[in-house]
Amino acid sequence: MDRRDGDPRCYVGAGMADPVQHARQIARAGHGPAAVALLEDAGRRGNSTAFAELAAWLLRGDIIPRDVSRARSTLRQAVEIGHVDAALLEVALTANGTGAPADWRGAFSLLAVAARNDPVAAQQLALVRAMKLDDAGYPSTAFDIEVLSAEPYIAVCRGALSAQESLHLAAIANPLLEPSVVVDPVTRRPVAHPVRSSFNATIGPAQETLPIAAFSRRLEVLTNTPLGNGEPLQILRYTVGQEYKLHSDAIPGEPNQRTVTAITYMNDGYDGGETYFPSQQIVVTPRAGDILIFHNTTADGVADPRSRHAGLPVTKGVKWIATKWLRNSRYNPWDS
């Protein structure tokens, strides 16, 4: 950079071979508006990656203030030029209602268009079509539910996740895995803690493929909880010796409490890893495709100590689960 670097106007149309890298460079130098102007200019010149990059910035809110509505319109511009990954991201945000009301039919149509030229989109479309959904993305068939306890409510929904769906969840989560954390009761921030020794991946709204959006709608039905009350899906991997010691999923002092937990067992082929409720002397043996559902609070919203549970240590193999925490009222995943 030369002496013109303090003048944002010099960046627009500067002729950089890679305007996205240039935009990142000048954003790191503190010239956010100039970086945005450079990406917008490159996008108007037909660079779909520039529009996709700007949409990502608008979603993250770290380089420039978050603006999900503007992110959606910028993403649309990237898709119209032909950006494949932007097309899948647009599907996700359309389905989960980021920046606009949730629109399952619109998301399905967008995925069908993307699937014409993108094998990844085609695979996702085939999976959605195999999920037996109605026109709004909800399950069109009922699942068997076995109630293990009425107070507190603990139940198992048998065979509610297919092997193909489980593989899709694992594939999306695998590159995102990192050591698991817990919510600090004082700071409300995620922190490492010896009580929890698994690996965890958060499937945020930007990673929520249409099959995952359909799965979230399934959990909405099974837990009788509004879709917007759910935290992002958590995928957890436990290897031999790893566990989640006795704990409550309720967060002390949290006004928008985690009222319901849904744990989906994704695979077989391992030993140990049972979910144990000591107050009820209930031990749930994991079985691939089953979903364990339980209430964390009493009817008046107070944390129920009878819902304390443990994920017992895995003694052989690897255990995969998908956990969804449902709140008392609407939850904004972009604030987490």
C-alpha positions in Angstrom: 0.0 0.0 0.0 1.1 3.6 -0.7 0.2 7.0 0.7 -3.2 6.8 -0.9 -4.2 4.0 1.6 -5.9 6.6 3.9 -8.3 7.6 1.1 -11.0 4.9 0.7 -11.8 6.1 -2.8 -8.5 4.6 -4.1 -9.7 1.1 -3.4 -12.7 1.0 -5.7 -11.8 -0.2 -9.2 -8.2 -0.5 -8.2 -7.7 -3.4 -10.6 -6.6 -5.9 -8.0 -6.3 -9.5 -9.3 -8.3 -10.7 -6.3 -10.6 -8.0 -5.0 -11.8 -10.2 -2.2 -8.3 -10.6 -0.7 -7.7 -6.9 -1.2 -11.0 -6.1 0.6 -10.0 -8.4 3.5 -6.6 -6.7 3.6 -7.9 -3.1 3.8 -10.7 -4.2 6.3 -7.9 -5.5 8.6 -6.3 -2.1 8.2 -9.4 -0.4 9.6 -11.0 0.7 6.4 -14.3 -1.2 6.6 -16.4 1.1 4.4 -13.7 1.1 1.7 -13.6 -2.7 1.8 -17.4 -2.8 1.4 -17.3 -0.4 -1.5 -14.6 -2.5 -3.2 -16.7 -5.7 -2.8 -19.8 -3.9 -4.1 -17.9 -2.6 -7.1 -16.4 -6.0 -7.9 -19.8 -7.6 -7.6 -21.4 -5.2 -10.0 -18.6 -6.1 -12.4 -19.7 -9.7 -12.3 -17.6 -11.1 -9.4 -20.0 -13.4 -7.6 -17.4 -14.2 -4.9 -17.3 -10.5 -3.9 -21.0 -10.5 -3.3 -20.8 -13.7 -1.4 -18.0 -12.4 0.8 -20.0 -9.2 1.5 -23.0 -11.3 2.5 -20.8 -13.3 4.9 -19.6 -10.1 6.5 -23.1 -8.8 6.9 -24.2 -12.0 8.6 -21.2 -12.3 10.9 -21.2 -8.6 12.0 -17.5 -8.6 12.9 -16.0 -6.4 10.1 -19.2 -4.3 9.6 -22.4 -4.1 11.6 -24.7 -7.1 11.1 -27.5 -6.6 8.7 -29.3 -9.8 7.9 -31.8 -8.3 5.5 -29.1 -6.7 3.4 -27.1 -9.9 3.6 -30.1 -11.7 2.0 -30.3 -9.2 -0.9 -26.5 -9.4 -1.4 -26.6 -13.1 -1.4 -29.3 -13.1 -4.0 -27.1 -11.0 -6.2 -24.3 -13.6 -5.8 -26.6 -16.4 -6.7 -27.9 -14.6 -9.8 -24.3 -14.3 -11.1 -23.8 -18.0 -10.4 -22.1 -18.5 -7.0 -22.8 -22.2 -6.0 -22.1 -21.9 -2.3 -24.1 -18.7 -2.0 -27.1 -20.7 -3.5 -26.9 -23.2 -0.7 -26.6 -20.5 1.9 -29.6 -18.7 0.5 -31.6 -22.0 0.8 -30.6 -22.2 4.5 -31.5 -18.7 5.4 -34.8 -18.9 3.5 -35.8 -22.0 5.4 -34.9 -20.8 8.8 -36.2 -17.2 8.4 -33.0 -15.2 8.6 -33.6 -11.7 7.4 -37.2 -12.5 6.2 -40.0 -14.8 7.3 -39.2 -18.5 7.1 -40.3 -19.9 3.8 -40.1 -23.6 3.3 -41.6 -23.7 -0.2 -39.3 -21.0 -1.3 -36.3 -22.7 0.1 -37.3 -26.0 -1.6 -37.7 -24.3 -4.9 -34.2 -22.6 -4.6 -32.7 -26.0 -3.8 -34.3 -27.6 -6.8 -32.8 -24.9 -9.0 -29.4 -25.3 -7.5 -29.6 -29.0 -7.9 -29.6 -28.7 -11.7 -25.9 -27.9 -11.7 -24.6 -28.7 -8.3 -24.2 -32.4 -7.1 -24.1 -31.3 -3.5 -27.5 -29.6 -3.8 -28.8 -32.6 -5.8 -27.8 -34.9 -2.9 -29.6 -32.6 -0.4 -32.7 -32.4 -2.6 -32.8 -36.2 -2.8 -32.5 -36.5 1.0 -35.3 -34.0 1.5 -37.6 -35.8 -0.9 -37.0 -39.1 1.0 -38.0 -37.5 4.4 -41.8 -37.9 4.0 -42.6 -34.2 4.5 -45.7 -32.1 4.0 -45.7 -28.9 1.9 -44.4 -26.9 4.9 -41.5 -29.2 5.7 -43.1 -31.0 8.6 -43.3 -34.8 8.9 -46.3 -36.3 7.2 -46.2 -39.5 9.3 -46.3 -40.0 13.1 -43.6 -41.5 15.2 -43.9 -44.0 18.1 -43.3 -42.4 21.5 -42.6 -44.4 24.6 -43.1 -42.4 27.8 -40.6 -43.4 30.5 -41.7 -40.9 33.1 -44.6 -38.5 33.5 -43.1 -36.3 36.1 -40.6 -35.1 35.0 -41.5 -35.9 31.4 -39.0 -38.3 29.9 -39.8 -40.1 26.6 -38.2 -41.8 23.7 -39.3 -41.5 20.1 -38.3 -44.6 18.3 -36.7 -44.6 14.8 -37.1 -40.9 14.2 -33.9 -40.3 12.3 -32.8 -42.3 9.3 -29.3 -43.6 8.6 -29.1 -41.3 5.6 -30.1 -38.3 7.7 -27.6 -39.2 10.4 -24.8 -39.4 7.8 -25.7 -36.0 6.6 -25.7 -34.5 10.1 -22.2 -36.0 10.7 -20.9 -34.8 7.4 -22.0 -31.2 8.1 -20.7 -31.3 11.7 -17.3 -33.1 11.2 -15.3 -30.1 10.0 -16.7 -27.9 12.7 -15.9 -30.2 15.7 -14.1 -28.6 18.6 -13.8 -29.4 22.4 -17.2 -29.0 24.1 -18.0 -26.2 26.5 -20.7 -25.4 29.1 -22.5 -22.1 29.8 -20.9 -20.3 32.7 -23.8 -19.5 35.2 -22.3 -16.0 36.0 -21.0 -14.7 32.7 -23.4 -16.7 30.5 -20.4 -17.3 28.2 -19.4 -20.8 26.9 -16.4 -22.1 28.8 -14.4 -25.3 29.0 -15.3 -27.5 32.0 -14.1 -31.0 33.1 -17.8 -32.1 33.5 -18.0 -32.3 29.7 -15.3 -34.1 27.7 -16.8 -34.6 24.2 -16.2 -32.8 20.9 -19.0 -30.5 19.7 -20.1 -28.7 16.5 -22.8 -26.0 16.5 -24.9 -26.0 13.3 -25.8 -22.3 13.2 -28.3 -20.8 10.8 -25.7 -20.4 8.1 -24.8 -24.1 8.1 -28.4 -25.3 8.4 -29.0 -27.2 5.2 -32.6 -28.0 4.1 -32.5 -31.5 5.5 -31.4 -30.1 8.8 -34.2 -27.5 8.7 -36.6 -30.4 8.1 -35.1 -32.2 11.1 -35.6 -29.1 13.2 -39.3 -29.0 12.2 -39.6 -32.7 13.2 -38.2 -31.8 16.7 -40.7 -28.9 16.9 -43.5 -31.4 16.5 -42.1 -34.1 18.8 -41.4 -31.6 21.6 -44.5 -29.4 21.0 -42.3 -26.4 21.0 -42.4 -23.5 18.5 -39.6 -23.7 15.9 -38.2 -20.3 16.7 -37.6 -21.3 20.4 -34.8 -23.7 19.5 -31.1 -23.1 19.9 -28.8 -24.2 17.0 -28.5 -27.9 16.7 -25.4 -29.4 18.5 -23.6 -32.4 17.2 -21.5 -34.2 19.7 -18.9 -36.9 19.3 -17.7 -39.0 22.3 -14.7 -41.4 22.1 -13.7 -44.0 24.7 -13.6 -42.5 28.2 -15.5 -39.3 27.3 -18.7 -38.4 29.1 -21.0 -35.7 30.3 -21.1 -36.0 34.1 -24.3 -35.4 36.1 -25.8 -32.0 35.2 -28.9 -30.0 34.4 -29.5 -28.5 31.0 -31.4 -25.6 32.7 -29.2 -22.4 33.0 -29.3 -20.8 36.5 -30.9 -17.4 36.5 -31.7 -17.5 32.8 -35.1 -15.8 32.0 -35.5 -17.5 28.7 -34.9 -21.0 30.1 -34.1 -24.2 28.4 -37.4 -26.0 29.0 -37.0 -29.0 26.8 -34.0 -31.1 25.6 -34.1 -33.5 22.6 -31.1 -35.9 22.3 -30.9 -37.9 19.0 -28.8 -41.0 19.0 -27.1 -41.0 15.6 -25.3 -44.3 15.5 -24.8 -47.8 16.9 -21.6 -49.9 17.2 -20.3 -48.6 20.5 -20.6 -49.6 24.2 -21.5 -47.4 27.1 -22.7 -43.9 26.5 -26.1 -44.4 28.2 -28.2 -41.4 29.4 -28.8 -41.8 33.1 -31.4 -40.0 35.2 -30.5 -40.9 38.8 -33.6 -39.4 40.5 -35.9 -41.7 38.4 -33.4 -44.5 38.1 -33.9 -44.5 34.4 -31.1 -45.6 32.1 -31.7 -45.0 28.4 -29.6 -47.2 26.1 -28.7 -45.4 22.9 -30.1 -46.9 19.7 -29.5 -45.3 16.3 -32.4 -43.2 15.2 -34.1 -42.8 18.6 -34.8 -39.4 20.1 -34.8 -38.9 23.8 -37.0 -36.0 24.9 -37.3 -34.6 28.5 -38.4 -31.5 30.3 -35.8 -29.5 32.3 -38.3 -27.3 34.2 -41.4 -27.7 36.2 -44.8 -26.2 35.0 -43.9 -22.9 36.6 -40.6 -22.6 34.8 -38.3 -23.5 37.7 -35.4 -25.9 37.0 -36.4 -29.4 37.9 -33.7 -31.2 39.8 -35.3 -34.6 38.9 -34.2 -33.9 35.3 -30.5 -33.9 36.1 -28.8 -36.5 34.0 -25.5 -37.8 32.8 -24.1 -39.1 29.6 -22.2 -42.1 30.9 -18.6 -42.8 29.6 -18.2 -44.5 26.3 -16.3 -47.8 26.8 -15.8 -48.9 23.2 -16.2 -47.2 19.8 -17.4 -43.7 19.1 -20.8 -42.2 20.0 -22.5 -39.5 18.0 -25.5 -37.6 19.1 -27.5 -34.5 18.1 -28.8 -32.3 20.9 -31.4 -29.5 20.6 -32.2 -27.3 23.5 -35.7 -25.6 23.3 -36.2 -22.4 25.2 -39.3 -21.0 26.9 -39.7 -18.2 24.3 -38.2 -17.2 21.0 -34.4 -17.5 20.7 -32.2 -15.5 18.3 -29.3 -17.8 17.2 -27.4 -14.8 15.8 -26.9 -13.5 19.4 -25.3 -16.7 20.7 
